[in-house]
Amino acid sequence: MSILPSQESIIKFLKSDYQGSVDMVNVLRFKPNGRSEYEKYAKAISGFMQDFGLKVIYSGDVFSTILGDDEFFHHVIIVRYPSKEKFIEFSSSEKWKAIEHHRTEGLESQWLLASKEKKIA
């Protein structure tokens, strides 16, 4: 499983008709002893997230799996981006590129799901 999106998935994401804020659901599995490296990445991006209008909606450790492979993922974080374009701007910025190696060194695998908020009646 990859930890970086393919060019095809980015093109599909950008070509979608959806306009509005995007909640990126990050489902993470750390390498053995990789959590501390990922935490360096998380701390570094927290210093410039506001420059791009990003906001952490939720962050939490997985402690049990009810459905699916047990202990497959370790952490879930949801980050709200103002738009699809802001996601691309952030993830291609020099600031992000300078610290991305901590993410790569810490993660074994990741799911990244682009979602849009939907009010439940």
Secondary structure in CASP SS format (residue, H / E / C, confidence):
PFRMAT SS
TARGET T0000
AUTHOR 0000-0000-0000
METHOD secondary structure of the structure
MODEL  1
M C 1.00
S C 1.00
I C 1.00
L C 1.00
P C 1.00
S C 1.00
Q H 1.00
E H 1.00
S H 1.00
I H 1.00
I H 1.00
K H 1.00
F H 1.00
L H 1.00
K H 1.00
S C 1.00
D C 1.00
Y C 1.00
Q C 1.00
G C 1.00
S C 1.00
V E 1.00
D E 1.00
M E 1.00
V E 1.00
N E 1.00
V E 1.00
L E 1.00
R E 1.00
F E 1.00
K C 1.00
P C 1.00
N C 1.00
G C 1.00
R H 1.00
S H 1.00
E H 1.00
Y H 1.00
E H 1.00
K H 1.00
Y H 1.00
A H 1.00
K H 1.00
A H 1.00
I H 1.00
S H 1.00
G C 1.00
F C 1.00
M H 1.00
Q H 1.00
D H 1.00
F H 1.00
G C 1.00
L C 1.00
K E 1.00
V E 1.00
I E 1.00
Y E 1.00
S E 1.00
G E 1.00
D E 1.00
V C 1.00
F C 1.00
S C 1.00
T C 1.00
I C 1.00
L C 1.00
G C 1.00
D C 1.00
D C 1.00
E C 1.00
F C 1.00
F C 1.00
H C 1.00
H E 1.00
V E 1.00
I E 1.00
I E 1.00
V E 1.00
R E 1.00
Y E 1.00
P C 1.00
S C 1.00
K H 1.00
E H 1.00
K H 1.00
F H 1.00
I H 1.00
E H 1.00
F H 1.00
S H 1.00
S C 1.00
S C 1.00
E H 1.00
K H 1.00
W H 1.00
K H 1.00
A H 1.00
I H 1.00
E H 1.00
H H 1.00
H H 1.00
R H 1.00
T H 1.00
E H 1.00
G H 1.00
L E 1.00
E E 1.00
S E 1.00
Q E 1.00
W E 1.00
L E 1.00
L E 1.00
A E 1.00
S E 1.00
K C 1.00
E C 1.00
K C 1.00
K C 1.00
I C 1.00
A C 1.00
END
